[in-house]
Amino acid sequence: MKKIVIIGPESTGKSSLCTELAGYFQGVCCPEYAREYLLAHGMHYTYEDLLTIARGQLDLEDKHASMTKDLSPSGHPAMLFIDTDMYVMKVWCEFVFSNCHLWIMNQIAKREYDLYLLCNTDLPWVQDELREYPDLETREKLYHMYKDLMINQDTPWAEISGNYEERIKRARDAVRQWII
């Protein structure tokens, strides 16, 4: 099984891209647990809540990985597309609370992925009840935090930018280049 993670600031098309790629490559999409958690518990989260969200994300990822293991369509490996991982939790913790849980850092060191797709901030901002940072300056700062993480780790990664159709093409091409 191949694990492809989609990361980046909020409102950069991660969830849509994850769903689209899973459909196109006949894989499985693991959604972002934080959305479910925040809708249930509200937007007034604490530093400890981020640890709960991180654990929930990895539980969700493991469940979706189990569902993916037996898939192997069209002669290519089974693929799990993951909307968010512990790098997102690290950035979120550090940006909001200037600290990151050791457990999250340990999971970053322990977990293995096959490809990261880093979504840029060049899509128009779309408001929803869970988004916190509509200003481009903050979103770009967050993007550069993610990019720095990508540059300083060993897993292949690709930047995904452009309009929705261009993003889909770039993401498909990256998966073909690194996975298939």
Sequence and secondary structure as in RCSB ss.txt:
>XXXX:A:sequence
MKKIVIIGPESTGKSSLCTELAGYFQGVCCPEYAREYLLAHGMHYTYEDLLTIARGQLDLEDKHASMTKDLSPSG
HPAMLFIDTDMYVMKVWCEFVFSNCHLWIMNQIAKREYDLYLLCNTDLPWVQDELREYPDLETREKLYHMYKDLM
INQDTPWAEISGNYEERIKRARDAVRQWII
>XXXX:A:secstr
 EEEEEE STTSSHHHHHHHHHHHTT EEE  HHHHHHHHH S   HHHHHHHHHHHHHHHHHHHHHHTT  GGG
S  EEEEE  HHHHHHHHHHHHS   HHHHHHHHH   SEEEEE S S     TT    SHHHHHHHHHHHHHHH
HTSSS EEEE SSHHHHHHHHHHHHHHHT 
